[in-house]
Amino acid sequence: YGFIDESGRVIAKPQFEFSWGFREGLAGVQIKDEWGFIDRSGKLVIEPKFVDTGSFSDGLAPVAVSRNGKVQFGYVDKTGNMVVKPQFIYATNFSEGMAAMVLEGSFFNWEANLRIVEGKHGYIDKSGKLVIKPQFDDACEFSEGLACVRGDDDAAISKWGFINRNGDLVIAHQFREASSFSEGLAAVKNSQGKWGYIDRDGKTIIGFQYSDASQFFEGLAAVEVDDKWGYIDKTGKVVIIPQFDYTYSFNIGLAMVLIEDKFGYINRAGEYVWKPKK
């Protein structure tokens, strides 16, 4: 993996086994079996010494260390100082001052971009203090004051709902899958296997009709119809006809798309600004 800027200029040549991409000016990168962070010039600013990392958010990033064969997660600041000591089986990025984590259970780094986590999820604040007790089978980052969560301590619920920052369930467990809110809407999957979009009250805004769906960014969301991906606006209107094998979210007016095993970039009109190539 390497990095280019929006003009296509290489800022870090391909040299990393994997990366989560840039957030807050830094990117976690894997070099051989260890993770560190680079800045936007490609310079290493936090030396590779962790067995896993997430991304910076709210000034902190989750990192994992191995002690006596046991992996534990804590949080570092942008200077690399450990500000929340390693103590979690697994920990996620902070968002809106809170982060999901697992205190008891198991963690396995299956691949560079795939983790297998077992155990109940709860939330901590930036000091590492527990603010919502571990009780969910899975949990997302907070976004727009809500977080999607699956299951709880009180019942064997396998469906997703949404909680507020107090841990109160405000949208009932009813979805087979769910994503975080973005621009006032969240993509959710119903019991028939179709995706649609709801608002913060749980009301359906864009009907359940897609094979897959992503979050809204810059007013557009990628959706899958008949094995092809395109983009809709927040009314559900198709603005870029499904034609790609896979798509990514828009950022600074551009989105990466995959077609016939080749990657390219399109603008909001669906026009190529960088034609697909391997």
N, C-alpha and C positions, 0 to 999 in steps of 0.2 A: 504494500500500500504506500502511496505517496499523496501529495496534495497539490492542487492547482488553485489559482484565484479565479474570479468571475470572468477574467479576460482569457483564461486558458494558460496563463504563465505558471510554470512549475515553481512552487515555493519550497517543496520538500520532495526530493526524488524518491521513487519507489524503493523502500528499504525496510518497511515495517511488516511484520507478520499480520498485524490487524490494527485497526483504530476505530474508536467510536466517533471520531470527527471533533470539530472545534466547538467548544462552548465557553463563553466568557474569556475568549482569547487564548485558551489552552486546549490541547488535544491529548487524550490518553493514547499512547502507542505501545504496541508489543514488540520488543526486540528479543528475539529468541524466546526464552521462557519467562521473561520479566517485563514488567510494565513501568513506564515513566510518563512524563509529559513534555511536549514541545510547545513553543510559542509560534506565532504566525510567520516567523521568519524561518521556521524549521529547526531552531536551536533547542537543544535539550535544556529545560529549566528545572526539572525534577528528575533526578537520575533514576534509571530503571532498577528498581529493587523490590517491587511488589509482585505478588503472584496473580493479582487481578486488580482492576480499577473500574470505576465508572467515569462520569463526566463532572466537571465543575458546574455548580449551580448554587446560588446564594453564597458564593465565595468558598465553598467546601466541595471536596470530592471524596467519594468512598474509595478506600484502598484495602487490599487484603494482604496480610502477612502470614507466614507459616511458622508456627511455633510447636516444636516437638511433634511434627507431622499433622498438627491441627491448624486449619485455616480460620482466621478470625478477621473480621472487618472493623475498621475504624474510619476516621475522616482526617484529611490533611487540608491545610490552607494552601494558598498559591505559592508560598515559599517552601512548601514541602514539610512544614512542621505538623506533627500529629496533634490535633486539637481535641479530637474525641478518641480515646484510646481504643485499640482493637478489643472487641468484646462480643461482637455479633457473629452469628453463623452466616448471615448474609445481610447486606445493606445496600440501599438504592440511593439515587441522586436526591438531594434536597430540592424541594419545590414549595414555594410559599411558606418557607420556614419550617417545614416538616419533611421527614423522610421515612419510608417504609423499611422495616428491618425484621429479621428473624432472630430470636434469642436462643431458642432450643430447636434442634432438628439436625439436618444434614445438608451439605453443599457439595456439589461436584461440578467442576469446570469441564464440561463435556467437549466443547470446541471454543475457539476464540470468541465466537458470538453467541454461544449457547450455554446457559447454566441450568443445572437441575437442582432445585431447592425444595426441601421438605421441611415442614414446620409451620406454625402459626405466625402470621404477619401482624405487626402492630406498627405504631409510629412514634418517633422521637422528635424532640426539638433540636436546635443547633448546639445546645450544650450537651446533648446526649441523654437528656432526661426523657423518660417514658411518658408520653402524653395520651396515647390510645393503646390500651393493653393488647398484646398479641391474641388474636381471636379469629383471624380471617385465613382462609386457605390460600388466597393470593390477594395482592393489593397493588394499586397503581399510584403514581405520583398525584399529589393534589394539583388541581388546575381549576382556576376560576372558583375556588372555595369548596370544590367537591372532589372526591376520589372514588374511582370504581373499585369495588371489593367483591371477593367471591367467598361465600360460606361464612359461618360464624360458630361460636361455641355452643349455641343453644339448639341447633338443629343441623342435620346432615343436608345442607343446602349446597347444590352444585352450581347454582346460577349466580349471576352478577347483579349487583345493585350499586347504589352510590351513597356515601356517607358525607356529612359535613365535618368541619374541623373539630367539633366536639365528639365525633365518633357516632353521632346519631344517624340512623338509616333514614334518608330522606327520599330516595327512590328505591322501591322494593326490589329484592332479589327476584328477577324475572327473565334475565337475558342469558343466552348461551355464551355470549362473549360481549365484551364492552371495551371501549377506549376512552381516554380522558377527554374532558371538554376542551374545546378550542373554538374561539370566536362564537361562543354561545351555544354550540351544538356538540353532541357526542355521537359517534357511530356505535350502534349496538346491533347485535344479531338476535333474531327472535327464535322461537321454538321450531319454526319451519325451516330454519337455516338461511334466512335472508337477512341482509343488512339494511338498515335505514338510519335515520337521525332523529334524536330527541332533544328537547330543550331542558333547561335546569329544573323545570317542574315535572319532567318525565313525559311531557306531551310529544306525540309523534309529529314532527315537522316535515320530514321527507320520508315518504312511505317505504316499507320494507320490500325491496325489489332487486337488490344487488347481491352478487355472489360473494363480494368482498368490498370493503370500503375503508377509507383512511380518514384522518383528521383534516379539518379545514385549516389552510394556511394561505394568507393573502387572498382570502375570499374564494378559494377553489379547493376542492377535495377530489382525490383520485378514487374512482370506483371501477369495479370489474363487472362486465356484462358479456356473457357468452365467451368467456376465456380471454377477453381483451380488456385492456384498461384505457380509460379516458378520464375526463374531468367534468365535474358539475359545479354550479354556483350554489349559493345558500338557499335558493328557491327550488333547487332540484333540477334546474335547466341544464341540459348538456351543452357545454361550451367548447369542449374538445372531444370529438367523436372517439369512442373506444376503438383503438387500433394498435396499441402497444402490448408487448408481452408482459411488461411490468413497468411501473412508474414510481416516482418519488415525489415528495411534496415540493411545492414552489418555495423558493427562497431568493430574495432579491430579484424577483421577476423571472427566474429561470427554474426549470425542473429537469432532472435527469430521467431519461426513459430508456427502456431496453426493447429492442426489436431485432429479431433474428440473430440473437446472441451478440448484438452490437449495442454499445451505449452511445447516446447523444444527449444534447440539451435542447429544449424547446422554450419558447417564450409563451406568454399568456394567450397569444392568438393561436398557439399550436404549431408555430413555424419553427423550423430548425435554425438555431443560431450556431450549433455545432453538430454537424451531420454524424450519424451513427458510425462508429468504428470500434474495432476491438482494441 
